[in-house]
Amino acid sequence: MAPTTRSQNSSLRSSPAPTSPPSSKCSLSTSSASTPSKYSKQSSSSSSPPPPLPAKPRILILGTGWSGFTLAQRLSSSPISTTHQIVLLSPHRTMALTPLLASAACGIFDFRIAEEPVRRLGNAGQLVKYQVKVERVDLGGRRVWCRAVVGSNGNARLAAADGVPGEKDREGEGGEWHEGDGEFEIGYDTLILAPGSETNTFGTPGVLDCCLTMKSVQDAMRLRESILDCFELASLPVYEEAKKKELLHFVIVGGGPTGVELAAEIDELVHGHLLRIYPDLQGLPTISVYDVADRMLGQFGEKLSEYAMEKFRRRDVRVCTKREIKGFERGVMEVKDEGEVKFGVAVWCAGNKATSLVENLDVKKSEGAMQRVFTDKWLRVLKPDKEEGIVEGVYALGDAADIEGNALPPTAEVALQKAEWLAKHLNEIEYRKADGKGMEEEGFNAYIGRKDGVVDGGGEWTGKGAWLAWRSGSLEWTRSWRRRCMIVLVWVMNKFDGREIARR
């Protein structure tokens, strides 16, 4: 469909600093408003009316991770929300505050603090949100195909199996469900790609069946219960000491920031709290970090990495580098050149991979285990290698994207930095105040336990100052004052009365 001209409305332009105002601005109407989707298989008898054609240009944001949620939050409260319709597409009802998941799992604060409701962003009426999975993007036609995933809250395994609702619910009080129900297409003027990433098992057998992950609040809940179950089992008089050591062996696969912070939190929980209420298990718990690389925290400077590993070794946290994991069975990990390693709980934090949506995009992407969409320093998506230039009206950020020539790690810090910058930049473009400066890298940090941390950015520093920088970040991670107040209150309660997890 050819673009239609909107002379009365403004639309975002792709250039960072336009030199002269265009005579008119182009945008595509929502194609599903007039033409049935070729992608949808639904029959006319069961089709639902598509979203109405907006009177304003549409900004479409794909994803509610750190980048998508933060960008939507900033745009919905900025001047651009009065001139544009902002639409948010995500399979999730809540956004997981991933840097807080390990802390929540280890009892520092309640799980409610580790997630934010997405629909809260639309309370002011400046944002529309659909709980859907994006199936396909037509960059040339500026259209997106969606499928509802209501009932899964974005759970990857549930959502991938079917759309809406589960098979057992397809016939019931709501009547019959037909193939294609909940599918629709929607057009856009400006597209923000922030679909995040998926857990990468690297084809390792047994990972999904025998390991936990740390992607959602549900994952954090399972980890907490699994740790407590292991302590309860080990406290029974029916097991020999060797078996108790196996039950109390907590394995983290992956030496990046997520794995290191999780190991640090579990170490604090076990030795600072749980062993006080399980005194008979003193000396039995072990925490191990396995990684195929030659050092932990490979994204950080080598000195910081060595500092973190040395601190772990002093606390008897096993740092097992240059280890290749062959596979998992229940309670057993097979390691090359080491053999069988038995454990009570294993958490897979070894890396991420691109979503199928990113894999199918015809744009320039990085190579390696995780394909990421390449952008320029203004976060504009680049055309594939066989072409030159940018894809008009399309930006990308978060885990799914990287700046060509300035690779940044797929961390929450980087996602936040990009989202904050892009929200400001889009408003500057619209109101012709862009200064032409691109996104610039800021620092990032990691917690290594016991009031210690490492910071890389603005110099390299460690110790209590780095820990305070990380701890203050806990307040910044939350997206509302309500949760910030709750965190401070829980810190005070933990200081004087211990963690709630050790009182259960």
C-alpha positions in Angstrom: 0.0 0.0 0.0 1.3 3.4 -0.9 1.8 5.9 1.8 -0.8 8.6 2.3 0.1 12.2 3.1 -0.7 13.8 6.4 -0.3 17.5 6.0 -2.0 18.4 9.2 0.1 16.1 11.5 3.7 15.8 12.3 5.7 12.6 12.0 9.1 11.6 13.2 12.0 11.9 10.8 15.0 9.6 10.7 17.7 12.2 10.3 19.3 13.3 13.6 19.4 17.0 12.7 17.1 18.0 9.9 18.3 21.0 7.9 15.0 22.2 6.5 11.4 21.4 7.2 9.7 19.1 4.7 6.6 20.3 2.9 4.6 17.3 4.1 5.2 14.2 6.3 4.3 10.7 5.2 2.8 8.0 7.3 1.1 4.7 6.6 -2.4 4.1 7.8 -3.2 1.0 9.6 -3.4 -1.5 6.8 -5.8 -3.8 8.6 -8.3 -1.0 8.7 -9.1 -1.5 5.1 -7.4 -4.7 3.9 -7.6 -8.2 5.4 -4.3 -9.5 6.5 -2.7 -12.0 4.1 -0.9 -13.4 7.1 -4.0 -14.2 9.1 -5.9 -17.4 8.5 -9.0 -16.3 10.3 -12.4 -16.6 8.7 -14.6 -13.6 8.2 -17.2 -15.0 10.6 -14.7 -15.0 13.5 -12.6 -12.0 12.7 -12.4 -9.2 15.1 -12.3 -5.5 14.0 -8.8 -4.2 13.7 -7.6 -1.3 15.8 -9.1 1.9 14.6 -7.2 4.2 12.3 -5.5 6.8 14.5 -5.9 10.5 13.8 -2.3 11.0 14.7 1.0 9.4 13.5 1.7 6.2 15.3 4.8 5.2 17.2 4.9 1.4 17.7 7.1 0.0 20.4 7.8 -3.8 20.3 8.7 -5.1 23.7 8.4 -4.2 27.4 11.9 -5.1 28.7 14.2 -2.4 30.1 14.4 -0.5 26.9 10.8 -0.8 25.7 9.2 -0.1 29.0 11.4 2.8 29.9 11.0 4.3 26.4 7.2 4.0 26.6 7.2 5.5 30.1 9.3 8.5 28.9 7.4 9.1 25.7 3.9 8.8 27.3 4.8 11.7 29.6 6.6 13.8 27.1 5.3 16.5 24.6 5.4 14.0 21.8 2.5 12.0 23.3 0.2 14.9 22.4 1.1 14.8 18.7 1.5 11.0 18.2 -0.3 7.8 19.2 2.0 5.6 21.2 1.2 1.8 20.9 3.0 -0.8 23.0 3.0 -4.5 21.9 4.2 -7.1 24.4 3.2 -10.6 25.5 3.8 -9.6 29.2 1.4 -8.0 31.7 4.4 -7.0 33.9 7.9 -6.0 33.3 10.5 -8.0 35.3 13.2 -5.8 36.9 15.8 -8.3 36.1 18.7 -6.8 38.2 16.5 -7.2 41.2 15.5 -10.9 40.6 18.5 -12.4 42.4 17.9 -10.2 45.4 14.2 -11.1 45.5 15.0 -14.8 45.1 17.4 -14.6 48.1 14.9 -12.8 50.3 16.2 -9.2 50.3 12.7 -8.0 49.4 9.3 -9.2 48.2 8.7 -10.4 44.7 6.2 -7.6 44.1 9.1 -5.1 44.1 10.8 -6.9 41.3 8.1 -6.3 38.6 6.1 -3.4 37.3 2.6 -3.5 35.8 2.8 -2.5 32.1 -0.7 -1.2 31.8 0.0 1.4 34.4 1.7 3.4 31.7 -1.6 3.9 30.0 -3.4 5.4 33.0 -2.9 8.9 31.7 -4.6 7.9 28.4 -1.4 8.7 26.4 -0.6 5.1 25.5 -2.3 2.0 24.1 -1.1 -1.5 25.0 -1.9 -4.9 23.5 -0.8 -8.2 25.0 0.3 -9.9 21.9 3.2 -11.7 20.4 4.6 -10.0 17.2 4.8 -12.7 14.5 6.2 -10.7 11.6 7.3 -7.2 10.6 7.0 -5.8 7.1 9.6 -3.0 7.1 8.8 -1.9 3.5 5.0 -1.8 4.0 5.3 -0.5 7.6 3.1 -3.2 9.0 3.3 -5.6 12.0 1.4 -8.9 12.4 0.3 -9.8 16.0 -1.2 -12.8 17.8 -2.8 -12.5 21.2 -1.1 -14.5 24.0 -3.5 -13.6 26.8 -3.4 -16.1 29.6 0.4 -16.7 29.5 1.8 -13.4 30.9 4.5 -13.8 28.3 5.7 -17.2 29.5 7.8 -18.3 26.6 6.9 -21.9 26.8 3.2 -21.3 27.0 3.1 -18.6 24.4 5.1 -20.5 21.9 2.8 -23.5 22.2 -0.4 -21.6 21.2 -2.0 -18.2 21.1 -5.2 -17.6 23.0 -6.2 -19.3 25.2 -4.9 -22.8 26.1 -6.2 -25.8 24.3 -8.4 -26.8 27.2 -10.0 -23.4 27.2 -10.8 -23.1 23.5 -14.4 -24.2 24.1 -16.2 -22.9 27.1 -18.3 -20.1 28.4 -16.9 -17.7 25.8 -18.0 -19.9 22.9 -15.9 -21.7 20.3 -12.5 -20.4 19.3 -11.5 -20.6 15.7 -8.0 -20.7 14.1 -6.9 -17.2 13.6 -8.8 -15.7 16.5 -6.8 -12.9 18.2 -4.7 -12.2 15.1 -4.5 -8.7 13.5 -2.1 -6.4 11.8 -1.3 -2.8 12.6 0.6 -0.1 10.7 3.1 2.4 12.0 4.9 5.6 11.2 7.8 5.0 13.6 8.8 1.6 14.8 10.9 0.9 17.9 12.3 -2.6 18.0 13.0 -3.8 21.6 11.9 -7.5 21.6 14.7 -8.5 24.0 16.3 -12.0 23.8 15.7 -15.6 24.7 17.8 -18.1 26.8 20.5 -19.7 24.7 21.1 -23.3 25.7 23.7 -23.7 22.9 22.2 -27.1 22.2 23.2 -28.4 25.6 21.0 -31.4 26.4 18.8 -31.2 29.5 19.1 -27.5 30.2 15.4 -26.6 30.0 14.4 -29.7 31.9 17.0 -29.7 34.7 18.0 -26.1 35.2 16.4 -22.9 36.3 16.8 -19.6 34.5 16.5 -16.0 35.7 14.3 -14.2 33.3 11.1 -13.6 35.2 9.7 -13.2 38.7 8.3 -16.7 38.3 11.9 -18.0 37.8 13.0 -16.2 41.0 10.2 -17.7 42.9 11.2 -21.2 41.8 14.8 -20.6 42.7 13.9 -19.5 46.3 11.7 -22.5 46.8 14.3 -24.9 45.4 17.0 -23.5 47.7 14.8 -23.9 50.7 13.7 -27.4 49.7 17.4 -28.5 49.4 18.1 -27.2 53.0 15.0 -29.0 54.3 16.0 -32.3 52.6 19.6 -32.0 53.8 18.4 -31.5 57.4 16.6 -34.9 57.4 18.4 -37.7 59.3 18.1 -40.2 56.5 20.9 -38.9 54.3 24.7 -39.4 54.7 27.0 -36.4 54.6 28.0 -37.0 51.0 24.4 -36.8 49.9 23.8 -33.7 51.9 26.7 -32.0 50.2 25.2 -32.9 46.9 21.9 -31.4 47.8 23.6 -28.2 49.1 25.7 -27.7 45.9 24.3 -24.7 44.1 25.6 -24.4 40.5 25.5 -21.3 38.4 26.4 -21.8 34.7 27.6 -18.5 33.3 30.2 -16.0 34.5 28.6 -12.8 33.2 27.0 -10.1 35.4 23.8 -12.1 35.9 25.6 -15.3 37.0 28.1 -13.4 39.2 25.5 -11.4 41.0 23.3 -14.5 41.5 26.3 -16.4 43.0 27.0 -13.5 45.3 23.4 -13.3 46.5 23.2 -17.0 47.2 26.5 -16.9 49.0 25.2 -14.1 51.3 21.9 -15.9 51.8 23.4 -19.3 52.7 26.3 -18.1 55.0 24.7 -15.0 56.4 21.1 -16.3 57.1 20.2 -19.9 56.3 23.0 -21.5 58.2 21.8 -19.7 61.3 18.5 -21.6 61.2 20.2 -24.8 59.9 23.2 -25.0 62.3 23.7 -28.7 61.7 24.5 -28.0 58.1 27.5 -25.9 58.7 30.4 -26.6 56.3 28.2 -28.5 53.8 26.9 -25.9 51.3 29.0 -25.2 48.2 28.5 -22.6 45.5 30.1 -23.0 42.1 30.3 -20.7 39.0 31.0 -22.5 35.7 32.0 -20.7 32.5 33.5 -21.7 29.2 35.5 -18.5 29.1 38.9 -18.0 30.8 37.6 -15.5 33.3 34.4 -14.1 34.8 32.9 -10.8 33.9 34.5 -10.8 30.4 32.7 -7.5 29.6 34.7 -5.8 32.3 38.4 -4.9 32.4 40.8 -7.7 33.1 41.8 -6.2 36.5 38.2 -6.0 37.6 37.6 -9.6 36.5 40.6 -10.9 38.4 39.5 -8.9 41.5 36.1 -10.5 41.4 37.4 -14.0 41.0 39.9 -13.6 43.8 37.1 -12.4 46.1 35.0 -15.4 45.3 37.9 -17.8 45.9 38.5 -16.3 49.4 34.9 -17.0 50.3 35.1 -20.6 49.0 32.9 -19.9 46.0 34.3 -22.2 43.4 35.2 -20.4 40.1 35.4 -23.0 37.4 36.5 -21.4 34.1 37.4 -23.0 30.8 34.7 -25.6 31.5 32.6 -27.1 28.7 29.2 -28.3 29.9 28.2 -31.5 28.0 24.7 -32.0 29.3 22.3 -32.3 32.3 20.3 -35.0 33.9 18.3 -34.6 37.1 20.7 -33.5 39.8 23.8 -34.3 37.6 25.8 -32.0 35.3 28.3 -33.6 32.8 31.4 -31.5 32.4 34.1 -32.2 29.8 37.4 -33.4 31.5 35.7 -33.3 34.9 33.0 -35.9 34.6 29.8 -35.9 36.6 29.1 -33.0 39.0 26.1 -33.5 41.3 24.0 -30.6 42.5 20.9 -29.6 44.3 20.0 -26.6 42.2 21.5 -25.4 38.9 20.8 -22.1 37.3 21.6 -21.5 33.6 22.9 -17.9 33.0 25.2 -18.8 30.2 23.9 -16.4 27.6 21.0 -15.3 25.4 20.1 -15.5 21.7 18.0 -13.5 19.3 14.3 -14.0 19.1 12.8 -15.5 16.0 11.5 -12.1 15.1 15.0 -10.6 15.0 16.3 -13.6 13.1 13.7 -13.1 10.3 14.3 -9.3 9.9 16.1 -8.4 6.7 18.5 -5.8 8.2 22.1 -5.7 9.1 23.0 -7.9 12.0 26.0 -8.9 14.0 27.5 -12.4 13.8 28.1 -14.9 16.5 26.0 -16.9 19.0 23.6 -13.9 19.5 22.6 -12.0 16.4 21.9 -8.4 17.2 20.4 -5.7 14.9 23.0 -3.2 13.9 22.2 0.5 14.4 24.1 3.7 13.9 24.9 5.9 16.9 21.4 7.4 16.6 20.0 3.9 17.1 18.5 3.9 13.6 18.4 0.4 12.1 20.9 -0.2 9.2 19.9 -1.9 5.9 21.5 -5.3 5.2 25.1 -5.6 3.9 24.0 -5.7 0.2 22.4 -2.2 0.6 23.5 1.0 2.2 21.9 3.5 4.5 19.2 3.2 7.2 15.7 1.7 7.3 13.5 4.8 7.4 11.5 5.3 10.6 12.9 2.2 12.4 15.0 2.3 15.6 16.3 -0.6 17.7 17.6 -0.9 21.3 17.9 -3.3 24.2 19.4 -6.8 24.0 18.2 -7.2 20.4 20.4 -4.3 19.1 23.9 -3.0 19.1 25.7 0.0 17.7 27.9 -0.8 14.8 31.5 -0.2 15.7 30.7 0.4 19.4 29.6 -2.9 20.8 28.0 -2.6 24.2 27.0 -5.5 26.5 23.3 -6.6 26.6 22.8 -5.4 30.1 20.0 -3.5 31.9 22.3 -0.5 32.3 22.9 -0.2 28.6 19.2 -0.7 27.8 18.2 2.1 30.2 20.8 4.4 28.8 19.6 3.9 25.2 15.9 4.2 26.1 16.5 7.5 28.0 18.6 8.9 25.2 16.1 7.8 22.4 13.1 9.3 24.2 14.9 12.6 24.5 16.1 12.4 20.9 12.7 11.6 19.4 11.3 14.7 21.1 14.2 16.8 19.9 13.6 15.6 16.3 9.9 16.4 16.5 10.5 19.8 17.9 13.6 20.5 15.7 16.1 20.8 18.6 18.3 17.8 17.7 22.0 18.7 18.1 23.3 15.8 16.0 25.0 14.1 18.8 24.6 10.3 19.0 24.3 7.9 21.8 27.4 7.8 24.1 28.4 4.9 26.4 28.2 5.2 30.1 29.6 2.8 32.8 28.2 -0.3 34.2 28.7 -2.3 37.4 28.3 -5.7 39.1 27.8 -6.8 42.7 30.1 -9.5 43.9 28.7 -9.9 47.4 29.4 -8.9 51.0 29.3 -5.2 50.4 31.7 -5.3 47.5 31.4 -4.6 43.8 33.1 -3.6 40.6 32.4 -0.6 38.4 33.7 -0.2 34.8 33.1 3.3 33.5 34.5 6.7 34.5 37.5 4.7 35.6 37.7 1.2 37.2 36.9 1.0 40.9 36.0 -1.6 43.5 35.1 -2.1 47.1 32.4 -0.6 49.3 32.1 2.5 47.0 31.3 0.2 44.1 28.8 -1.7 46.2 27.1 1.6 47.2 26.8 2.5 43.5 25.2 -0.8 42.8 22.9 -0.6 45.8 21.7 2.8 44.9 21.0 1.4 41.5 18.4 -0.8 43.1 16.4 2.3 43.7 17.0 3.5 40.2 15.9 0.2 38.7 12.4 0.6 40.0 10.1 2.6 37.8 7.9 4.1 40.5 8.3 6.0 43.8 6.1 3.4 45.5 8.6 0.6 45.0 11.5 2.8 45.9 9.9 3.5 49.3 9.1 -0.2 49.7 12.8 -1.1 49.0 14.1 1.4 51.6 11.6 0.1 54.2 12.6 -3.5 53.6 16.3 -2.6 53.9 15.7 -1.1 57.3 13.6 -4.1 58.4 16.3 -6.6 57.2 18.9 -4.6 59.0 17.3 -4.9 62.4 15.2 -8.1 62.1 16.9 -10.2 59.4 15.5 -11.4 56.1 12.0 -12.8 56.0 13.3 -15.9 54.1 15.2 -16.9 57.2 12.1 -16.6 59.4 9.8 -19.0 57.4 
